[in-house]
Protein backbone atom coordinates (compact mmCIF):
# COMPACT_ATOMS: atom_id res chain seq x y z
CA UNK A 1 0.00 0.00 0.00
CA UNK A 2 1.31 3.51 -0.97
CA UNK A 3 0.48 6.59 1.07
CA UNK A 4 -0.17 10.01 -0.56
CA UNK A 5 3.45 10.90 0.18
CA UNK A 6 4.62 7.84 -1.66
CA UNK A 7 5.79 6.01 1.45
CA UNK A 8 4.89 2.46 2.19
CA UNK A 9 2.46 2.20 5.05
CA UNK A 10 3.72 -0.19 7.68
CA UNK A 11 1.03 -2.22 9.32
CA UNK A 12 0.99 -1.87 13.09
CA UNK A 13 3.42 -4.45 14.38
CA UNK A 14 1.50 -7.12 16.23
CA UNK A 15 -1.56 -4.90 16.60
CA UNK A 16 -3.92 -7.84 16.83
CA UNK A 17 -1.42 -9.89 18.79
CA UNK A 18 -0.79 -7.48 21.63
CA UNK A 19 -4.52 -7.29 22.38
CA UNK A 20 -4.55 -11.07 22.60
CA UNK A 21 -1.49 -10.97 24.82
CA UNK A 22 -3.16 -8.52 27.22
CA UNK A 23 -6.19 -10.78 27.38
CA UNK A 24 -4.07 -13.82 28.04
CA UNK A 25 -2.07 -12.01 30.71
CA UNK A 26 -5.22 -10.86 32.44
CA UNK A 27 -6.64 -14.37 32.27
CA UNK A 28 -3.57 -15.79 34.00
CA UNK A 29 -3.63 -13.15 36.72
CA UNK A 30 -7.35 -13.25 37.31
CA UNK A 31 -7.19 -16.97 38.02
CA UNK A 32 -5.40 -15.98 41.22
CA UNK A 33 -8.00 -13.44 42.33
CA UNK A 34 -10.79 -15.73 43.55
CA UNK A 35 -8.41 -17.58 45.85
CA UNK A 36 -7.38 -16.03 49.14
CA UNK A 37 -3.63 -15.93 49.80
CA UNK A 38 -2.57 -19.20 51.40
CA UNK A 39 -6.03 -20.64 50.87
CA UNK A 40 -5.09 -24.08 52.11
CA UNK A 41 -8.01 -25.17 54.30
CA UNK A 42 -8.30 -28.70 55.62
CA UNK A 43 -11.12 -31.14 56.25
CA UNK A 44 -10.99 -32.60 59.75
CA UNK A 45 -12.01 -36.25 60.22
CA UNK A 46 -11.86 -38.29 63.43
CA UNK A 47 -12.16 -42.07 63.22
CA UNK A 48 -12.95 -43.75 66.56
CA UNK A 49 -12.80 -47.52 66.99
CA UNK A 50 -14.77 -48.32 70.13
CA UNK A 51 -14.17 -51.10 72.65
CA UNK A 52 -17.40 -52.94 71.92
CA UNK A 53 -16.50 -53.34 68.23
CA UNK A 54 -18.25 -50.39 66.60
CA UNK A 55 -16.73 -47.45 64.73
CA UNK A 56 -17.62 -43.79 64.43
CA UNK A 57 -16.27 -41.19 62.03
CA UNK A 58 -16.96 -37.51 62.61
CA UNK A 59 -16.38 -35.41 59.50
CA UNK A 60 -16.26 -31.63 59.76
CA UNK A 61 -18.42 -30.38 56.89
CA UNK A 62 -21.00 -27.70 56.15
CA UNK A 63 -24.13 -29.86 56.41
CA UNK A 64 -26.41 -26.97 55.45
CA UNK A 65 -24.60 -26.53 52.13
CA UNK A 66 -24.73 -30.28 51.47
CA UNK A 67 -28.47 -30.28 52.14
CA UNK A 68 -29.09 -27.60 49.52
CA UNK A 69 -26.43 -28.83 47.12
CA UNK A 70 -24.64 -25.47 47.09
CA UNK A 71 -21.00 -24.46 47.52
CA UNK A 72 -19.69 -24.15 51.10
CA UNK A 73 -18.64 -20.60 50.17
CA UNK A 74 -22.31 -19.59 49.80
CA UNK A 75 -23.38 -17.04 52.40
CA UNK A 76 -24.25 -19.07 55.52
CA UNK A 77 -27.06 -16.75 56.63
CA UNK A 78 -28.78 -17.10 53.26
CA UNK A 79 -28.47 -20.90 53.38
CA UNK A 80 -29.94 -21.02 56.89
CA UNK A 81 -32.82 -18.73 55.87
CA UNK A 82 -33.64 -20.99 52.92
CA UNK A 83 -33.66 -24.09 55.14
CA UNK A 84 -35.83 -22.39 57.77
CA UNK A 85 -38.37 -21.44 55.11
CA UNK A 86 -38.89 -25.11 54.18
CA UNK A 87 -41.82 -27.24 55.25
CA UNK A 88 -40.99 -30.23 57.51
CA UNK A 89 -41.27 -32.53 54.49
CA UNK A 90 -38.96 -30.36 52.39
CA UNK A 91 -36.43 -30.13 55.21
CA UNK A 92 -36.46 -33.91 55.65
CA UNK A 93 -35.80 -34.28 51.93
CA UNK A 94 -32.91 -31.80 52.14
CA UNK A 95 -31.40 -33.70 55.07
CA UNK A 96 -31.64 -36.94 53.11
CA UNK A 97 -29.90 -35.21 50.20
CA UNK A 98 -27.03 -34.31 52.56
CA UNK A 99 -26.91 -37.91 53.79
CA UNK A 100 -26.66 -39.33 50.25
CA UNK A 101 -24.02 -36.75 49.31
CA UNK A 102 -21.82 -37.83 52.22
CA UNK A 103 -22.26 -41.49 51.23
CA UNK A 104 -21.08 -40.69 47.68
CA UNK A 105 -18.09 -38.65 48.78
CA UNK A 106 -16.65 -40.83 51.54
CA UNK A 107 -14.97 -44.23 51.22
CA UNK A 108 -14.73 -46.59 54.18
CA UNK A 109 -13.26 -50.03 53.57
CA UNK A 110 -12.53 -53.09 55.69
CA UNK A 111 -9.98 -55.34 53.98
CA UNK A 112 -10.64 -53.50 50.74
CA UNK A 113 -14.41 -54.02 50.85
CA UNK A 114 -16.39 -50.78 50.74
CA UNK A 115 -18.91 -50.28 53.54
CA UNK A 116 -22.20 -48.42 53.68
CA UNK A 117 -22.23 -46.75 57.10
CA UNK A 118 -25.14 -45.08 58.82
CA UNK A 119 -25.10 -41.31 58.32
CA UNK A 120 -26.35 -38.89 60.94
CA UNK A 121 -25.92 -35.21 61.78
CA UNK A 122 -25.56 -35.07 65.57
CA UNK A 123 -25.63 -31.27 65.83
CA UNK A 124 -29.00 -30.95 64.08
CA UNK A 125 -31.60 -29.49 66.43
CA UNK A 126 -29.12 -29.02 69.30
CA UNK A 127 -27.41 -26.08 70.99
CA UNK A 128 -24.16 -27.09 69.24
CA UNK A 129 -25.53 -25.92 65.91
CA UNK A 130 -26.36 -22.52 67.41
CA UNK A 131 -22.97 -22.19 69.11
CA UNK A 132 -20.92 -22.64 65.91
CA UNK A 133 -19.00 -19.65 64.61
CA UNK A 134 -20.96 -19.71 61.35
CA UNK A 135 -24.74 -19.55 61.18
CA UNK A 136 -26.01 -23.11 60.75
CA UNK A 137 -29.22 -25.07 61.15
CA UNK A 138 -28.00 -28.64 60.67
CA UNK A 139 -24.54 -28.21 62.18
CA UNK A 140 -21.00 -28.79 60.97
CA UNK A 141 -20.59 -32.49 61.68
CA UNK A 142 -21.49 -35.53 59.58
CA UNK A 143 -21.22 -38.79 61.55
CA UNK A 144 -20.64 -42.18 59.91
CA UNK A 145 -21.14 -45.19 62.17
CA UNK A 146 -21.44 -48.96 62.09
CA UNK A 147 -19.97 -52.25 63.31
CA UNK A 148 -16.45 -53.48 62.63
CA UNK A 149 -16.74 -56.87 60.86
CA UNK A 150 -15.51 -59.57 63.22
CA UNK A 151 -13.03 -61.02 60.73
CA UNK A 152 -11.68 -57.67 59.46
CA UNK A 153 -7.91 -57.18 59.50
CA UNK A 154 -7.56 -53.53 58.44
CA UNK A 155 -9.57 -50.35 57.89
CA UNK A 156 -8.98 -47.52 55.39
CA UNK A 157 -10.71 -44.15 55.01
CA UNK A 158 -10.80 -41.79 52.07
CA UNK A 159 -12.73 -38.81 50.75
CA UNK A 160 -13.53 -37.72 47.21
CA UNK A 161 -11.95 -34.74 45.47
CA UNK A 162 -14.94 -32.67 46.54
CA UNK A 163 -13.12 -32.27 49.87
CA UNK A 164 -9.83 -30.52 50.45
CA UNK A 165 -6.81 -32.11 52.12
CA UNK A 166 -8.01 -34.33 54.99
CA UNK A 167 -6.54 -34.33 58.50
CA UNK A 168 -7.44 -37.81 59.72
CA UNK A 169 -7.12 -38.61 63.42
CA UNK A 170 -7.58 -42.28 64.32
CA UNK A 171 -8.35 -43.26 67.93
CA UNK A 172 -8.47 -46.90 69.00
CA UNK A 173 -10.16 -47.31 72.39
CA UNK A 174 -9.27 -51.03 72.54
CA UNK A 175 -5.55 -50.44 73.00
CA UNK A 176 -5.27 -46.69 73.65
CA UNK A 177 -3.43 -46.05 70.39
CA UNK A 178 -3.84 -43.03 68.20
CA UNK A 179 -2.39 -41.88 64.90
CA UNK A 180 -2.70 -38.93 62.58
CA UNK A 181 -2.44 -38.92 58.81
CA UNK A 182 -2.58 -36.30 56.10
CA UNK A 183 -4.61 -37.40 53.08
CA UNK A 184 -4.07 -35.62 49.81
CA UNK A 185 -7.13 -34.57 47.83
CA UNK A 186 -9.00 -37.72 46.78
CA UNK A 187 -6.55 -40.06 48.56
CA UNK A 188 -7.13 -42.98 50.94
CA UNK A 189 -5.44 -43.47 54.30
CA UNK A 190 -2.79 -46.08 54.95
CA UNK A 191 -4.48 -49.29 56.22
CA UNK A 192 -4.86 -49.37 60.01
CA UNK A 193 -4.34 -52.91 61.39
CA UNK A 194 -7.28 -53.96 63.56
CA UNK A 195 -5.46 -56.88 65.19
CA UNK A 196 -2.40 -55.20 66.66
CA UNK A 197 0.54 -53.44 65.10
CA UNK A 198 0.99 -49.83 64.08
CA UNK A 199 0.04 -47.82 61.02
CA UNK A 200 3.05 -48.03 58.73
CA UNK A 201 3.14 -45.38 56.03
CA UNK A 202 5.92 -46.21 53.60
CA UNK A 203 8.49 -43.61 52.61
CA UNK A 204 7.22 -43.59 49.03
CA UNK A 205 3.64 -42.91 50.12
CA UNK A 206 4.73 -40.10 52.44
CA UNK A 207 6.91 -38.56 49.72
CA UNK A 208 4.12 -38.64 47.15
CA UNK A 209 1.55 -37.20 49.57
CA UNK A 210 3.73 -34.24 50.55
CA UNK A 211 4.91 -33.70 46.97
CA UNK A 212 1.28 -33.26 45.91
CA UNK A 213 0.55 -31.03 48.90
CA UNK A 214 3.51 -28.80 48.03
CA UNK A 215 2.41 -28.54 44.40
CA UNK A 216 -1.19 -27.76 45.41
CA UNK A 217 0.01 -25.01 47.70
CA UNK A 218 1.19 -23.21 44.55
CA UNK A 219 -1.42 -24.41 42.05
CA UNK A 220 -4.17 -23.63 42.71
CA UNK A 221 -3.95 -22.46 46.35
CA UNK A 222 -0.94 -20.09 46.38
CA UNK A 223 -2.28 -16.94 44.77
CA UNK A 224 0.44 -14.72 46.28
CA UNK A 225 3.25 -17.06 45.22
CA UNK A 226 1.77 -17.31 41.72
CA UNK A 227 1.76 -13.52 41.37
CA UNK A 228 5.34 -13.22 42.65
CA UNK A 229 6.62 -15.77 40.13
CA UNK A 230 4.65 -14.08 37.34
CA UNK A 231 6.21 -10.76 38.36
CA UNK A 232 9.65 -12.30 37.87
CA UNK A 233 8.57 -13.78 34.56
CA UNK A 234 7.30 -10.52 33.08
CA UNK A 235 10.62 -8.67 33.17
CA UNK A 236 12.85 -11.58 32.22
CA UNK A 237 12.80 -11.74 28.43
CA UNK A 238 15.74 -14.13 28.42
CA UNK A 239 15.64 -17.49 30.10
CA UNK A 240 19.03 -17.43 31.85
CA UNK A 241 18.44 -14.25 33.96
CA UNK A 242 15.00 -15.58 34.83
CA UNK A 243 16.58 -18.86 35.88
CA UNK A 244 19.00 -17.00 38.17
CA UNK A 245 16.11 -15.23 39.87
CA UNK A 246 14.05 -18.36 40.33
CA UNK A 247 17.14 -20.19 41.64
CA UNK A 248 17.77 -17.43 44.20
CA UNK A 249 14.14 -17.56 45.25
CA UNK A 250 14.29 -21.35 45.52
CA UNK A 251 17.46 -21.39 47.63
CA UNK A 252 16.12 -18.74 49.99
CA UNK A 253 12.74 -20.25 50.73
CA UNK A 254 14.27 -23.74 50.94
CA UNK A 255 16.71 -22.56 53.64
CA UNK A 256 14.03 -20.88 55.73
CA UNK A 257 11.58 -23.73 55.20
CA UNK A 258 14.09 -26.16 56.71
CA UNK A 259 15.15 -23.83 59.56
CA UNK A 260 11.56 -23.00 60.45
CA UNK A 261 10.49 -26.65 60.33
CA UNK A 262 13.14 -27.37 62.99
CA UNK A 263 11.89 -24.37 65.03
CA UNK A 264 15.21 -22.57 64.55
CA UNK A 265 13.53 -19.54 62.97
CA UNK A 266 10.05 -18.27 63.69
CA UNK A 267 8.15 -15.04 63.09
CA UNK A 268 4.48 -14.13 63.61
CA UNK A 269 2.45 -14.99 60.53
CA UNK A 270 0.69 -11.62 60.23
CA UNK A 271 3.78 -9.48 59.45
CA UNK A 272 5.22 -12.28 57.32
CA UNK A 273 2.09 -12.44 55.17
CA UNK A 274 2.01 -8.63 54.91
CA UNK A 275 5.64 -8.51 53.77
CA UNK A 276 5.02 -11.29 51.25
CA UNK A 277 2.29 -9.12 49.74
CA UNK A 278 4.67 -6.14 49.74
CA UNK A 279 7.29 -8.23 47.91
CA UNK A 280 4.75 -8.81 45.14
CA UNK A 281 4.09 -5.08 44.85
CA UNK A 282 7.84 -4.30 44.82
CA UNK A 283 8.61 -6.69 41.97
CA UNK A 284 5.73 -5.22 39.99
CA UNK A 285 6.92 -1.66 40.66
CA UNK A 286 10.44 -2.52 39.52
CA UNK A 287 8.98 -3.99 36.33
CA UNK A 288 7.30 -0.63 35.68
CA UNK A 289 10.39 1.43 36.53
CA UNK A 290 12.87 -0.38 34.30
CA UNK A 291 12.92 -2.52 31.19
CA UNK A 292 16.19 -4.20 32.11
CA UNK A 293 17.16 -6.50 34.94
CA UNK A 294 19.40 -4.80 37.46
CA UNK A 295 22.42 -6.65 38.94
CA UNK A 296 20.95 -6.50 42.43
CA UNK A 297 17.65 -8.12 41.56
CA UNK A 298 18.69 -11.73 42.35
CA UNK A 299 19.77 -10.53 45.81
CA UNK A 300 16.43 -8.79 46.32
CA UNK A 301 14.60 -11.89 45.13
CA UNK A 302 16.67 -13.99 47.55
CA UNK A 303 15.61 -11.75 50.44
CA UNK A 304 11.97 -12.05 49.43
CA UNK A 305 12.41 -15.80 49.09
CA UNK A 306 13.24 -15.94 52.81
CA UNK A 307 9.86 -14.40 53.56
CA UNK A 308 8.05 -16.82 51.29
CA UNK A 309 9.90 -19.67 53.01
CA UNK A 310 8.36 -18.59 56.31
CA UNK A 311 4.97 -18.59 54.61
CA UNK A 312 5.52 -22.16 53.40
CA UNK A 313 6.62 -23.13 56.91
CA UNK A 314 3.31 -21.91 58.35
CA UNK A 315 1.51 -24.30 56.01
CA UNK A 316 3.76 -27.17 57.08
CA UNK A 317 3.03 -26.44 60.73
CA UNK A 318 -0.68 -26.79 59.98
CA UNK A 319 -0.09 -29.96 58.02
CA UNK A 320 2.30 -31.53 60.49
CA UNK A 321 5.27 -33.68 59.48
CA UNK A 322 5.44 -37.42 60.26
CA UNK A 323 8.11 -38.11 62.85
CA UNK A 324 9.24 -41.33 61.17
CA UNK A 325 9.69 -39.71 57.74
CA UNK A 326 10.26 -36.09 58.75
CA UNK A 327 13.01 -35.18 56.27
CA UNK A 328 11.37 -37.13 53.45
CA UNK A 329 8.13 -35.20 53.90
CA UNK A 330 9.96 -31.89 54.20
CA UNK A 331 12.01 -32.38 51.04
CA UNK A 332 9.02 -33.74 49.10
CA UNK A 333 6.90 -30.73 50.07
CA UNK A 334 9.67 -28.39 48.97
CA UNK A 335 10.05 -30.24 45.67
CA UNK A 336 6.29 -30.00 45.16
CA UNK A 337 6.49 -26.24 45.68
CA UNK A 338 9.24 -26.02 43.06
CA UNK A 339 7.27 -28.06 40.57
CA UNK A 340 4.30 -25.77 41.16
CA UNK A 341 6.45 -22.71 40.46
CA UNK A 342 7.84 -24.30 37.31
CA UNK A 343 4.29 -25.07 36.21
CA UNK A 344 3.37 -21.39 36.67
CA UNK A 345 6.33 -20.36 34.48
CA UNK A 346 5.43 -22.92 31.82
CA UNK A 347 1.82 -21.70 31.75
CA UNK A 348 3.05 -18.12 31.43
CA UNK A 349 5.39 -19.08 28.58
CA UNK A 350 2.55 -20.94 26.87
CA UNK A 351 0.25 -17.92 27.17
CA UNK A 352 2.49 -14.97 26.27
CA UNK A 353 5.99 -16.36 25.87
CA UNK A 354 5.62 -16.48 22.13
CA UNK A 355 5.53 -12.66 22.03
CA UNK A 356 8.48 -11.91 24.32
CA UNK A 357 10.74 -10.67 21.48
CA UNK A 358 8.09 -8.48 19.88
CA UNK A 359 8.67 -4.70 20.17
CA UNK A 360 5.18 -4.23 21.65
CA UNK A 361 5.64 -6.89 24.37
CA UNK A 362 6.55 -4.44 27.13
CA UNK A 363 3.71 -2.03 26.39
CA UNK A 364 1.16 -4.74 25.68
CA UNK A 365 2.05 -7.35 28.32
CA UNK A 366 4.67 -6.28 30.88
CA UNK A 367 3.16 -2.92 31.83
CA UNK A 368 -0.52 -3.91 32.20
CA UNK A 369 0.43 -7.22 33.81
CA UNK A 370 2.72 -5.50 36.33
CA UNK A 371 0.12 -2.84 37.14
CA UNK A 372 -2.44 -5.55 37.90
CA UNK A 373 0.04 -7.57 39.98
CA UNK A 374 1.16 -4.46 41.88
CA UNK A 375 -2.42 -3.39 42.63
CA UNK A 376 -3.26 -6.83 44.03
CA UNK A 377 -0.05 -6.91 46.07
CA UNK A 378 -0.73 -3.49 47.60
CA UNK A 379 -4.33 -4.41 48.39
CA UNK A 380 -3.20 -7.60 50.14
CA UNK A 381 -0.50 -5.68 52.03
CA UNK A 382 -3.01 -3.14 53.39
CA UNK A 383 -5.48 -5.87 54.19
CA UNK A 384 -2.94 -8.02 56.05
CA UNK A 385 -1.12 -5.17 57.79
CA UNK A 386 -4.10 -3.08 58.87
CA UNK A 387 -7.23 -5.10 58.14
C-alpha positions in Angstrom: 0.0 0.0 0.0 1.3 3.5 -1.0 0.5 6.6 1.1 -0.2 10.0 -0.6 3.5 10.9 0.2 4.6 7.8 -1.7 5.8 6.0 1.4 4.9 2.5 2.2 2.5 2.2 5.0 3.7 -0.2 7.7 1.0 -2.2 9.3 1.0 -1.9 13.1 3.4 -4.4 14.4 1.5 -7.1 16.2 -1.6 -4.9 16.6 -3.9 -7.8 16.8 -1.4 -9.9 18.8 -0.8 -7.5 21.6 -4.5 -7.3 22.4 -4.6 -11.1 22.6 -1.5 -11.0 24.8 -3.2 -8.5 27.2 -6.2 -10.8 27.4 -4.1 -13.8 28.0 -2.1 -12.0 30.7 -5.2 -10.9 32.4 -6.6 -14.4 32.3 -3.6 -15.8 34.0 -3.6 -13.2 36.7 -7.3 -13.2 37.3 -7.2 -17.0 38.0 -5.4 -16.0 41.2 -8.0 -13.4 42.3 -10.8 -15.7 43.6 -8.4 -17.6 45.8 -7.4 -16.0 49.1 -3.6 -15.9 49.8 -2.6 -19.2 51.4 -6.0 -20.6 50.9 -5.1 -24.1 52.1 -8.0 -25.2 54.3 -8.3 -28.7 55.6 -11.1 -31.1 56.2 -11.0 -32.6 59.8 -12.0 -36.2 60.2 -11.9 -38.3 63.4 -12.2 -42.1 63.2 -12.9 -43.7 66.6 -12.8 -47.5 67.0 -14.8 -48.3 70.1 -14.2 -51.1 72.6 -17.4 -52.9 71.9 -16.5 -53.3 68.2 -18.3 -50.4 66.6 -16.7 -47.5 64.7 -17.6 -43.8 64.4 -16.3 -41.2 62.0 -17.0 -37.5 62.6 -16.4 -35.4 59.5 -16.3 -31.6 59.8 -18.4 -30.4 56.9 -21.0 -27.7 56.1 -24.1 -29.9 56.4 -26.4 -27.0 55.4 -24.6 -26.5 52.1 -24.7 -30.3 51.5 -28.5 -30.3 52.1 -29.1 -27.6 49.5 -26.4 -28.8 47.1 -24.6 -25.5 47.1 -21.0 -24.5 47.5 -19.7 -24.2 51.1 -18.6 -20.6 50.2 -22.3 -19.6 49.8 -23.4 -17.0 52.4 -24.3 -19.1 55.5 -27.1 -16.7 56.6 -28.8 -17.1 53.3 -28.5 -20.9 53.4 -29.9 -21.0 56.9 -32.8 -18.7 55.9 -33.6 -21.0 52.9 -33.7 -24.1 55.1 -35.8 -22.4 57.8 -38.4 -21.4 55.1 -38.9 -25.1 54.2 -41.8 -27.2 55.2 -41.0 -30.2 57.5 -41.3 -32.5 54.5 -39.0 -30.4 52.4 -36.4 -30.1 55.2 -36.5 -33.9 55.7 -35.8 -34.3 51.9 -32.9 -31.8 52.1 -31.4 -33.7 55.1 -31.6 -36.9 53.1 -29.9 -35.2 50.2 -27.0 -34.3 52.6 -26.9 -37.9 53.8 -26.7 -39.3 50.3 -24.0 -36.7 49.3 -21.8 -37.8 52.2 -22.3 -41.5 51.2 -21.1 -40.7 47.7 -18.1 -38.6 48.8 -16.7 -40.8 51.5 -15.0 -44.2 51.2 -14.7 -46.6 54.2 -13.3 -50.0 53.6 -12.5 -53.1 55.7 -10.0 -55.3 54.0 -10.6 -53.5 50.7 -14.4 -54.0 50.8 -16.4 -50.8 50.7 -18.9 -50.3 53.5 -22.2 -48.4 53.7 -22.2 -46.8 57.1 -25.1 -45.1 58.8 -25.1 -41.3 58.3 -26.4 -38.9 60.9 -25.9 -35.2 61.8 -25.6 -35.1 65.6 -25.6 -31.3 65.8 -29.0 -30.9 64.1 -31.6 -29.5 66.4 -29.1 -29.0 69.3 -27.4 -26.1 71.0 -24.2 -27.1 69.2 -25.5 -25.9 65.9 -26.4 -22.5 67.4 -23.0 -22.2 69.1 -20.9 -22.6 65.9 -19.0 -19.6 64.6 -21.0 -19.7 61.3 -24.7 -19.5 61.2 -26.0 -23.1 60.7 -29.2 -25.1 61.1 -28.0 -28.6 60.7 -24.5 -28.2 62.2 -21.0 -28.8 61.0 -20.6 -32.5 61.7 -21.5 -35.5 59.6 -21.2 -38.8 61.5 -20.6 -42.2 59.9 -21.1 -45.2 62.2 -21.4 -49.0 62.1 -20.0 -52.2 63.3 -16.5 -53.5 62.6 -16.7 -56.9 60.9 -15.5 -59.6 63.2 -13.0 -61.0 60.7 -11.7 -57.7 59.5 -7.9 -57.2 59.5 -7.6 -53.5 58.4 -9.6 -50.4 57.9 -9.0 -47.5 55.4 -10.7 -44.2 55.0 -10.8 -41.8 52.1 -12.7 -38.8 50.7 -13.5 -37.7 47.2 -11.9 -34.7 45.5 -14.9 -32.7 46.5 -13.1 -32.3 49.9 -9.8 -30.5 50.4 -6.8 -32.1 52.1 -8.0 -34.3 55.0 -6.5 -34.3 58.5 -7.4 -37.8 59.7 -7.1 -38.6 63.4 -7.6 -42.3 64.3 -8.4 -43.3 67.9 -8.5 -46.9 69.0 -10.2 -47.3 72.4 -9.3 -51.0 72.5 -5.5 -50.4 73.0 -5.3 -46.7 73.7 -3.4 -46.1 70.4 -3.8 -43.0 68.2 -2.4 -41.9 64.9 -2.7 -38.9 62.6 -2.4 -38.9 58.8 -2.6 -36.3 56.1 -4.6 -37.4 53.1 -4.1 -35.6 49.8 -7.1 -34.6 47.8 -9.0 -37.7 46.8 -6.5 -40.1 48.6 -7.1 -43.0 50.9 -5.4 -43.5 54.3 -2.8 -46.1 55.0 -4.5 -49.3 56.2 -4.9 -49.4 60.0 -4.3 -52.9 61.4 -7.3 -54.0 63.6 -5.5 -56.9 65.2 -2.4 -55.2 66.7 0.5 -53.4 65.1 1.0 -49.8 64.1 0.0 -47.8 61.0 3.0 -48.0 58.7 3.1 -45.4 56.0 5.9 -46.2 53.6 8.5 -43.6 52.6 7.2 -43.6 49.0 3.6 -42.9 50.1 4.7 -40.1 52.4 6.9 -38.6 49.7 4.1 -38.6 47.1 1.6 -37.2 49.6 3.7 -34.2 50.5 4.9 -33.7 47.0 1.3 -33.3 45.9 0.5 -31.0 48.9 3.5 -28.8 48.0 2.4 -28.5 44.4 -1.2 -27.8 45.4 0.0 -25.0 47.7 1.2 -23.2 44.6 -1.4 -24.4 42.1 -4.2 -23.6 42.7 -3.9 -22.5 46.3 -0.9 -20.1 46.4 -2.3 -16.9 44.8 0.4 -14.7 46.3 3.3 -17.1 45.2 1.8 -17.3 41.7 1.8 -13.5 41.4 5.3 -13.2 42.6 6.6 -15.8 40.1 4.6 -14.1 37.3 6.2 -10.8 38.4 9.7 -12.3 37.9 8.6 -13.8 34.6 7.3 -10.5 33.1 10.6 -8.7 33.2 12.9 -11.6 32.2 12.8 -11.7 28.4 15.7 -14.1 28.4 15.6 -17.5 30.1 19.0 -17.4 31.8 18.4 -14.3 34.0 15.0 -15.6 34.8 16.6 -18.9 35.9 19.0 -17.0 38.2 16.1 -15.2 39.9 14.1 -18.4 40.3 17.1 -20.2 41.6 17.8 -17.4 44.2 14.1 -17.6 45.2 14.3 -21.3 45.5 17.5 -21.4 47.6 16.1 -18.7 50.0 12.7 -20.3 50.7 14.3 -23.7 50.9 16.7 -22.6 53.6 14.0 -20.9 55.7 11.6 -23.7 55.2 14.1 -26.2 56.7 15.1 -23.8 59.6 11.6 -23.0 60.4 10.5 -26.6 60.3 13.1 -27.4 63.0 11.9 -24.4 65.0 15.2 -22.6 64.6 13.5 -19.5 63.0 10.0 -18.3 63.7 8.2 -15.0 63.1 4.5 -14.1 63.6 2.5 -15.0 60.5 0.7 -11.6 60.2 3.8 -9.5 59.5 5.2 -12.3 57.3 2.1 -12.4 55.2 2.0 -8.6 54.9 5.6 -8.5 53.8 5.0 -11.3 51.2 2.3 -9.1 49.7 4.7 -6.1 49.7 7.3 -8.2 47.9 4.8 -8.8 45.1 4.1 -5.1 44.8 7.8 -4.3 44.8 8.6 -6.7 42.0 5.7 -5.2 40.0 6.9 -1.7 40.7 10.4 -2.5 39.5 9.0 -4.0 36.3 7.3 -0.6 35.7 10.4 1.4 36.5 12.9 -0.4 34.3 12.9 -2.5 31.2 16.2 -4.2 32.1 17.2 -6.5 34.9 19.4 -4.8 37.5 22.4 -6.7 38.9 21.0 -6.5 42.4 17.7 -8.1 41.6 18.7 -11.7 42.3 19.8 -10.5 45.8 16.4 -8.8 46.3 14.6 -11.9 45.1 16.7 -14.0 47.5 15.6 -11.7 50.4 12.0 -12.0 49.4 12.4 -15.8 49.1 13.2 -15.9 52.8 9.9 -14.4 53.6 8.0 -16.8 51.3 9.9 -19.7 53.0 8.4 -18.6 56.3 5.0 -18.6 54.6 5.5 -22.2 53.4 6.6 -23.1 56.9 3.3 -21.9 58.3 1.5 -24.3 56.0 3.8 -27.2 57.1 3.0 -26.4 60.7 -0.7 -26.8 60.0 -0.1 -30.0 58.0 2.3 -31.5 60.5 5.3 -33.7 59.5 5.4 -37.4 60.3 8.1 -38.1 62.9 9.2 -41.3 61.2 9.7 -39.7 57.7 10.3 -36.1 58.7 13.0 -35.2 56.3 11.4 -37.1 53.4 8.1 -35.2 53.9 10.0 -31.9 54.2 12.0 -32.4 51.0 9.0 -33.7 49.1 6.9 -30.7 50.1 9.7 -28.4 49.0 10.0 -30.2 45.7 6.3 -30.0 45.2 6.5 -26.2 45.7 9.2 -26.0 43.1 7.3 -28.1 40.6 4.3 -25.8 41.2 6.4 -22.7 40.5 7.8 -24.3 37.3 4.3 -25.1 36.2 3.4 -21.4 36.7 6.3 -20.4 34.5 5.4 -22.9 31.8 1.8 -21.7 31.8 3.0 -18.1 31.4 5.4 -19.1 28.6 2.5 -20.9 26.9 0.3 -17.9 27.2 2.5 -15.0 26.3 6.0 -16.4 25.9 5.6 -16.5 22.1 5.5 -12.7 22.0 8.5 -11.9 24.3 10.7 -10.7 21.5 8.1 -8.5 19.9 8.7 -4.7 20.2 5.2 -4.2 21.6 5.6 -6.9 24.4 6.6 -4.4 27.1 3.7 -2.0 26.4 1.2 -4.7 25.7 2.0 -7.4 28.3 4.7 -6.3 30.9 3.2 -2.9 31.8 -0.5 -3.9 32.2 0.4 -7.2 33.8 2.7 -5.5 36.3 0.1 -2.8 37.1 -2.4 -5.5 37.9 0.0 -7.6 40.0 1.2 -4.5 41.9 -2.4 -3.4 42.6 -3.3 -6.8 44.0 -0.1 -6.9 46.1 -0.7 -3.5 47.6 -4.3 -4.4 48.4 -3.2 -7.6 50.1 -0.5 -5.7 52.0 -3.0 -3.1 53.4 -5.5 -5.9 54.2 -2.9 -8.0 56.1 -1.1 -5.2 57.8 -4.1 -3.1 58.9 -7.2 -5.1 58.1 
